[in-house]
């Protein structure tokens, strides 16, 4: 059940400010800052030691393996830091790309470690995080300690009575060796009020400090954008290859089961007609007439097959005419509106054509609709396709249907398919394709 958060009353700022110092998030973030100093100290010392040792050993053959070992150690520390950020900062960071070793052996492994960008990013984190951890620790501890000390100032006379002066507590010195005592109720209240301001501000200050930690953890300890994009393109390439292979198998199956079988039967009929030409001319004429009908059917099947590969009307006249031709073959009335000032490249145009063709076939076979519509337009650098119908709805891309394959085909070219099909209808399928003229 979806919740309309926009209609819910938003919490007031003041209660949130008052709850922040004692909230779980504030203490988790403070704990993260406190732990950062010892952990980053160890990590910094390890990184500098391994770099220095490997640099000193470069005159021998041990320098490079020591550097690789240091990088592997930094990857281990990176896993610890990601787990700490996940538990205390609630930041979910994916694992970076693994070390890709193409051959077995020590030297290929060392080369793969040194070529891994993730290893060097985690070494960079080990070096850069230490000075930031020192700064964040100093600021956070100072604000928290001063804030709570001033806020709880009225309790000092009870907890530390021996430290009190003649009439109050020596809070600070005036610079000439004289102690300044705060003994009036106004002094005590003002000091506690200042402490309250520090206490209320400290969680937000620490939250700002941990924002920098979040950025460093995500940027240096997670997968790189380039590596993620390469992995996505590799996956898309696999989808394209599988789709092309499936199309070739479909064409081969259609030729074998359709036109090829008819042509084989036609050759046999013509052979029989040739044998009967002298003995029984009338029977031979009937057989030739039947063969003529088979030729027409075979030609129609070949035309349909060619149209399924890439229709001539799409090449000659563009999407408007091609989609209108598809709509005319649909079993329900289809309104087609194409608003394009120019034609996209042939590849995008072909994918758009087959996308609409597949969607209209679904409308004919499964929707039970009475009317449908196809709208095509361009928005900046995107080609937009929308197919709507007033059928029974219930279409789902996760059901392993043709929509799932269509989604994969669009994703292979950085496209998107969005299906809005509630049970009972209507159904709206929107596809986005990159525009390349």
C-alpha positions in Angstrom: 0.0 0.0 0.0 1.5 3.3 -1.1 1.6 6.2 1.4 1.2 9.8 0.3 3.9 11.4 2.2 3.1 14.8 0.8 -0.2 14.8 2.7 1.4 13.8 6.0 2.2 16.7 8.4 5.9 17.4 8.6 7.6 17.3 11.9 8.3 20.7 13.4 11.9 21.9 13.4 12.1 22.7 17.1 11.3 19.3 18.5 13.7 17.8 16.0 16.4 20.2 17.2 15.7 19.3 20.9 15.8 15.6 20.2 19.0 15.6 18.1 21.5 15.6 21.1 19.9 12.4 22.5 18.9 10.7 19.3 20.5 7.5 18.1 21.8 9.1 14.9 23.8 11.8 16.8 25.5 9.2 18.9 26.2 6.9 16.0 27.8 9.7 14.1 29.8 10.9 17.1 31.0 7.3 17.6 32.1 7.2 14.0 34.1 10.4 14.4 35.7 9.0 17.6 36.6 5.7 16.0 38.0 7.4 12.9 41.0 8.8 14.7 42.6 5.5 15.9 41.5 3.6 12.8 42.8 6.2 10.4 46.0 6.5 12.4 46.7 2.8 11.9 45.6 2.9 8.3 47.8 6.0 7.6 50.8 4.4 9.3 50.3 1.2 7.4 50.0 2.9 4.0 53.0 5.2 4.5 55.1 2.4 5.8 54.3 0.1 2.8 54.8 2.9 0.3 58.1 3.9 1.9 59.3 0.3 2.2 58.4 -0.5 -1.4 60.1 2.7 -2.6 63.2 1.7 -0.7 63.2 -1.8 -2.1 62.7 -0.7 -5.7 66.4 -1.2 -6.3 65.7 -4.9 -5.8 63.0 -7.1 -7.2 61.1 -6.9 -3.9 59.8 -3.3 -4.2 56.9 -4.1 -6.6 55.6 -7.1 -4.7 55.7 -5.2 -1.4 53.7 -2.3 -3.1 51.2 -4.8 -4.4 50.9 -6.4 -0.9 50.4 -2.9 0.5 47.6 -2.2 -1.9 45.9 -5.5 -1.0 46.1 -4.5 2.6 44.5 -1.2 1.9 41.6 -3.0 0.2 41.1 -5.0 3.4 41.0 -1.8 5.4 38.6 -0.4 2.8 36.2 -3.3 3.5 36.4 -2.5 7.2 35.6 1.2 6.5 32.6 0.3 4.3 31.3 -1.9 7.1 31.8 0.9 9.7 30.1 3.4 7.5 27.2 1.0 6.9 26.6 0.4 10.6 27.2 3.9 12.0 26.4 6.3 9.1 23.8 4.1 7.4 25.7 4.5 4.1 25.5 1.4 1.8 28.5 1.4 -0.4 28.9 -1.4 -3.0 32.1 -3.4 -3.2 34.6 -2.0 -5.7 35.5 -3.9 -8.9 37.6 -7.0 -8.0 41.1 -7.5 -9.1 40.9 -9.2 -12.6 43.7 -11.7 -13.0 43.7 -13.1 -16.5 46.5 -15.7 -16.0 47.5 -17.8 -13.0 50.8 -17.0 -11.3 52.3 -14.5 -9.0 53.5 -12.0 -11.6 50.0 -11.7 -13.4 48.5 -11.2 -9.9 50.9 -8.4 -9.0 50.3 -6.8 -12.4 46.5 -7.0 -11.9 46.7 -5.5 -8.4 48.9 -2.6 -9.7 46.5 -1.9 -12.6 43.4 -1.9 -10.4 42.1 1.6 -10.0 40.1 0.5 -6.9 43.4 -0.4 -5.1 44.9 3.0 -5.7 41.7 4.8 -4.6 41.7 3.0 -1.3 45.4 3.8 -0.8 44.4 7.5 -1.5 41.7 7.2 1.2 44.2 5.8 3.7 46.4 8.8 3.2 43.8 11.6 2.9 41.5 10.4 5.7 44.0 10.7 8.5 44.3 14.6 8.5 40.6 14.9 8.2 40.0 12.4 11.0 42.3 14.5 13.3 40.4 17.7 12.4 37.0 16.1 12.8 37.9 14.5 16.1 39.3 17.7 17.6 36.3 19.8 16.6 33.6 17.2 17.6 35.1 16.4 20.9 35.7 20.1 21.8 32.1 21.1 21.0 30.6 18.1 22.8 32.8 18.4 25.9 32.4 22.2 26.2 28.7 22.1 25.5 27.8 19.5 28.1 30.3 21.0 30.6 28.6 24.4 30.4 25.1 23.0 30.2 25.6 21.0 33.4 27.5 23.8 35.2 24.8 24.1 37.9 25.6 20.6 39.1 29.3 21.3 39.6 28.9 22.6 43.1 27.2 19.4 44.1 29.5 17.0 42.3 32.8 18.9 43.0 32.2 20.9 46.1 35.9 21.1 46.9 36.6 23.0 43.8 34.2 25.8 44.7 35.5 29.2 45.8 34.2 31.4 48.6 30.9 31.8 46.9 31.0 29.9 43.7 33.0 27.9 41.2 36.2 29.2 39.5 35.2 28.9 35.9 38.2 30.7 34.3 41.1 33.0 35.1 41.3 36.7 34.3 44.8 36.4 32.9 46.6 37.9 36.0 46.3 34.8 38.1 43.0 35.8 39.6 40.1 33.2 39.6 36.8 34.5 38.3 33.9 32.9 40.1 30.3 32.6 38.7 28.2 32.8 41.8 25.0 34.7 41.0 21.9 32.9 39.6 22.1 34.9 36.5 25.7 33.8 35.8 24.8 30.2 36.4 21.8 30.4 34.1 23.6 32.3 31.4 26.5 29.7 31.4 24.0 26.8 31.3 22.1 28.6 28.4 25.4 28.9 26.4 26.1 25.3 27.0 22.6 24.4 25.8 23.3 26.2 22.5 26.5 24.2 22.1 24.7 20.9 23.0 22.0 21.6 20.5 24.4 22.6 17.8 26.9 19.8 18.3 24.9 17.0 16.5 24.4 19.2 13.4 28.1 20.1 13.4 29.1 16.4 13.7 26.6 15.6 10.9 28.3 18.1 8.7 31.7 16.6 9.5 30.5 13.1 8.7 29.1 14.3 5.4 32.7 14.7 4.3 33.3 11.1 5.5 30.4 9.9 3.5 31.7 11.6 0.4 35.2 10.1 0.9 33.8 6.6 1.5 31.5 6.6 -1.5 34.0 8.3 -3.8 37.1 6.4 -2.8 36.0 3.0 -1.4 33.1 2.2 -3.7 33.1 1.2 -7.4 34.1 3.9 -9.8 31.6 5.4 -12.2 33.7 4.4 -15.2 34.0 0.8 -14.0 30.3 0.6 -13.4 29.6 2.1 -16.8 32.0 -0.4 -18.5 30.3 -3.3 -16.6 26.9 -2.0 -17.8 28.1 -1.7 -21.4 29.5 -5.3 -21.2 26.2 -6.5 -20.0 24.4 -4.5 -22.7 26.7 -5.9 -25.4 25.8 -9.4 -24.2 22.1 -8.6 -24.5 22.7 -7.2 -28.1 24.6 -10.4 -29.1 21.9 -12.6 -27.6 19.1 -10.6 -29.3 20.9 -10.8 -32.7 21.4 -14.5 -32.3 17.7 -15.0 -31.4 16.7 -12.9 -34.4 18.8 -15.1 -36.7 17.3 -18.2 -35.3 13.8 -16.8 -35.8 14.6 -15.9 -39.4 16.1 -19.4 -40.0 13.1 -21.1 -38.4 10.6 -18.9 -40.4 12.4 -19.7 -43.7 12.7 -23.4 -42.9 9.1 -23.8 -41.8 7.5 -21.4 -44.2 8.8 -20.2 -47.5 11.5 -23.0 -47.8 8.9 -25.7 -47.2 6.5 -24.2 -49.7 9.3 -23.9 -52.3 10.3 -27.5 -51.8 6.6 -28.6 -52.3 6.4 -26.3 -55.3 9.4 -28.0 -56.9 7.8 -31.4 -56.3 4.5 -30.3 -57.8 6.2 -28.8 -60.9 8.1 -32.0 -61.3 4.9 -34.1 -61.2 3.2 -31.6 -63.6 6.1 -32.0 -66.0 5.7 -35.8 -66.0 1.9 -35.5 -66.6 2.3 -32.8 -69.3 2.1 -35.3 -72.2 0.0 -38.0 -70.5 -2.7 -35.8 -68.9 -2.5 -32.2 -69.9 -5.6 -31.2 -67.9 -4.2 -32.6 -64.7 -0.8 -31.0 -65.4 -2.6 -27.7 -65.9 -4.4 -28.0 -62.6 -1.1 -28.8 -60.9 0.6 -25.8 -62.5 -2.3 -23.6 -61.3 -1.9 -24.9 -57.8 1.8 -24.3 -58.0 1.1 -20.7 -59.1 -1.0 -20.2 -56.0 1.8 -21.7 -53.8 4.3 -19.2 -55.4 2.0 -16.3 -54.4 1.8 -17.6 -50.8 5.6 -18.1 -50.7 6.2 -14.6 -52.0 3.8 -13.1 -49.4 5.6 -15.0 -46.6 9.0 -13.7 -47.9 7.6 -10.2 -47.9 6.4 -10.6 -44.3 9.8 -12.0 -43.3 11.6 -9.1 -45.0 9.2 -6.7 -43.3 10.1 -8.3 -40.0 13.8 -7.8 -40.6 13.6 -4.2 -41.8 10.6 -2.9 -43.8 11.2 -1.0 -47.0 8.7 1.6 -46.0 10.7 2.5 -42.9 13.8 3.1 -45.0 12.0 5.0 -47.7 9.5 7.1 -45.8 10.4 7.0 -42.1 8.6 6.2 -38.9 5.3 8.0 -39.6 4.5 5.9 -42.7 6.0 2.7 -41.2 4.0 3.0 -38.0 0.8 3.8 -39.9 1.4 0.6 -41.9 1.7 -1.4 -38.6 -1.4 0.2 -37.2 -3.4 -0.7 -40.3 -2.7 -4.4 -39.6 -3.7 -4.2 -36.0 -7.0 -5.9 -35.0 -8.2 -2.7 -33.2 -8.4 0.9 -34.5 -5.1 2.7 -33.8 -4.5 6.4 -33.9 -0.9 7.3 -34.9 0.7 10.7 -34.3 4.3 11.2 -35.1 5.8 14.7 -34.4 9.4 14.6 -35.5 11.2 17.4 -37.4 14.0 15.1 -38.5 14.7 11.4 -38.7 16.9 9.6 -36.1 19.7 7.3 -37.2 18.7 4.0 -38.8 19.5 1.9 -35.7 17.4 4.0 -33.4 14.6 4.3 -36.0 14.6 0.5 -36.4 14.4 -0.2 -32.7 11.6 2.3 -32.4 9.7 0.6 -35.2 10.1 -2.9 -33.7 9.2 -1.6 -30.2 5.9 -0.2 -31.5 5.3 -3.3 -33.6 5.8 -5.6 -30.5 3.5 -3.4 -28.4 0.7 -3.4 -31.0 1.0 -7.1 -31.3 0.4 -7.4 -27.6 -2.6 -5.1 -28.0 -4.0 -7.3 -30.7 -3.4 -10.6 -28.9 -3.8 -10.0 -25.2 -5.4 -6.6 -24.3 -9.0 -7.1 -25.4 -9.0 -3.3 -26.2 -11.4 -1.4 -28.4 -9.1 1.5 -29.3 -5.3 2.2 -29.1 -3.0 5.1 -29.8 0.6 5.5 -30.8 2.4 8.8 -30.1 6.0 9.6 -31.1 7.8 12.8 -30.3 11.2 14.2 -29.4 12.2 15.7 -26.1 15.7 17.3 -26.2 18.0 14.3 -26.7 15.4 11.6 -26.2 13.0 9.9 -28.7 9.7 9.2 -26.9 7.3 6.5 -27.8 4.0 5.9 -26.1 1.4 3.2 -26.8 -1.9 3.3 -25.0 -5.0 1.1 -25.1 -8.3 0.8 -23.2 -8.0 -3.0 -22.6 -8.1 -5.1 -19.5 -4.6 -4.1 -18.3 -2.4 -6.3 -16.1 0.7 -6.2 -18.3 3.9 -6.8 -16.4 7.5 -6.8 -17.5 8.6 -9.2 -14.7 6.4 -12.0 -15.9 8.9 -13.3 -18.4 6.7 -12.0 -21.3 7.7 -10.2 -24.5 7.8 -7.0 -22.5 10.8 -8.3 -20.6 12.7 -9.0 -23.8 11.7 -5.6 -25.1 13.0 -4.0 -21.9 16.4 -5.7 -22.4 16.6 -4.6 -26.0 16.0 -1.0 -25.1 18.4 -1.0 -22.2 21.1 -2.2 -24.6 21.0 1.2 -26.3 20.5 3.2 -23.1 16.7 3.2 -23.5 14.0 2.8 -20.9 10.6 1.1 -20.9 8.0 2.0 -18.4 4.7 0.1 -18.1 1.7 1.5 -16.3 -1.0 -1.2 -16.6 -3.3 -1.6 -13.6 -5.7 -4.5 -13.6 -8.8 -3.3 -15.4 -6.9 -0.9 -17.6 -6.1 1.3 -19.3 -2.5 0.4 -20.3 0.2 3.0 -21.1 3.6 1.9 -22.2 6.3 4.6 -22.6 9.6 4.0 -24.2 12.6 6.3 -24.3 15.4 6.0 -26.7 18.5 8.2 -27.2 18.1 10.6 -30.1 20.9 10.5 -32.6 20.3 12.3 -35.9 
